[in-house]
Amino acid sequence: MIYLDNNATTCLAPEVADALRPWLGERFGNPSSLHTVGEDALEAVTRARAALAKLLGAIQPQEIVFTSGATEANHLALHQARFAPRERRRIVTTAVEHPAVLEPSAALEREGFVVERARVARDGALLVDELLASLDERCALVSVMWANNETGAIHDVAAVGRRCRELGIRFHVDAVQAVGKLAVDVSAMQVDYVSCSSHKLHGPQGVGALWVRRDSPFEPLFRGGGQERDRRAGTENVAGIVGFGVAADLARAWLASGGERVLRERRDAFETRLVAALGDVEVAARGVPRTPNTTQLVLGDVSGEAAVLALSAAGVACSSGSACASGTHAPSHVLVAMGRNAAEASSSLRLSLSRYTTDAELELALPAIVDAVSDLRSLLGAPRP
């Protein structure tokens, strides 16, 4: 199987698998225990925390709160709005956020908060000026994703952060699709909370983190044993955290070696050839800065889900949008927000590469994609390209 669904999840890096193995067997200690077996686990968690802090550009490793994944990290960040002063009852996010932000935002709305969802342009760019103009002293929290999980569009979170700081608004960034693909320096940004996920950068599933600026207010969602400096109760997932730390080190080395540029060039070359071969297709967000690995095609006349199933049968794994929304049979809310009609928003094909994707795999994937789309078009009576 040629795997081109890396925005959904990535393969485990071999070095991560090797590092994980002992923690799934003989090294099983609880990091809260005082004996040497527990101390061994605590030391491993501490090393992983330091590794992730370096990747994020955190000043102190203690700013990292390990979680069960980015969904929990996002919920933790939005949970902070509940503790804002009474006069701050507005939350501003965007219409193209991941469901892990949209759903807790909707829950806050049901609690009485006013939630506003900023618009994006047809090319996927966040309408930053419009969002900034909407901010005022009534806002408790702003939450904007760094990079979109479907289109790869990168949003100007720095500009949003500066305005939030001026108005005393807490600012959260969902950086799940940015960390490990783009250079990140959270300490240099005006941001309070940043979410990230291990399995998006060749680490294990089931572990994520929330970076909390050391002087930003924070109230836990889970209370109990006092783990994570009283910010997230529950015994830490030591094996997952160890793997996350190794994955963070590998991502930092890859970025330092120019990996982002190489991956972008590979994606661009593949995308150009694919569009030329398919004919009447659109690349969503092609005209704005994007993550280096993502291509979302709007096929127009072909069901995205049908294309995904046909490609799976042909040995190519990809998606028609967010993995967390698969099975809903609803049009992509991201493409709808970008001004596409329901048919167009149901016709997307997301191809997302990783640093392990090879030119040889793309050479095989290209004709498979062209054939699958062409066959589906033929069934609709459309001419083949």
Sequence and secondary structure as in RCSB ss.txt:
>XXXX:A:sequence
MIYLDNNATTCLAPEVADALRPWLGERFGNPSSLHTVGEDALEAVTRARAALAKLLGAIQPQEIVFTSGATEANH
LALHQARFAPRERRRIVTTAVEHPAVLEPSAALEREGFVVERARVARDGALLVDELLASLDERCALVSVMWANNE
TGAIHDVAAVGRRCRELGIRFHVDAVQAVGKLAVDVSAMQVDYVSCSSHKLHGPQGVGALWVRRDSPFEPLFRGG
GQERDRRAGTENVAGIVGFGVAADLARAWLASGGERVLRERRDAFETRLVAALGDVEVAARGVPRTPNTTQLVLG
DVSGEAAVLALSAAGVACSSGSACASGTHAPSHVLVAMGRNAAEASSSLRLSLSRYTTDAELELALPAIVDAVSD
LRSLLGAPRP
>XXXX:A:secstr
 EE BTTT     HHHHHHHGGGGTT    TT SSHHHHHHHHHHHHHHHHHHHHHT S GGGEEEESSHHHHHH
HHHHGGGGS TT  EEEEETT  HHHHHHHHHHHHTT EEEEE B TTS B HHHHHHH  TTEEEEEEESB TT
T BB  HHHHHHHHHHHT EEEEE TTTBTTB   GGGSS SEEEEEGGGTTS SS EEEEE TTS    SS SS
 HHHHTS S   HHHHHHHHHHHHHHHHHHHTTHHHHHHHHHHHHHHHHHHHH S EETTTTS B TTEEEEE S
SS HHHHHHHHHHTTEE BSS GGGTTS    HHHHHTT  HHHHTSEEEEE  TT  HHHHHHHHHHHHHHHHH
HHHHTT    
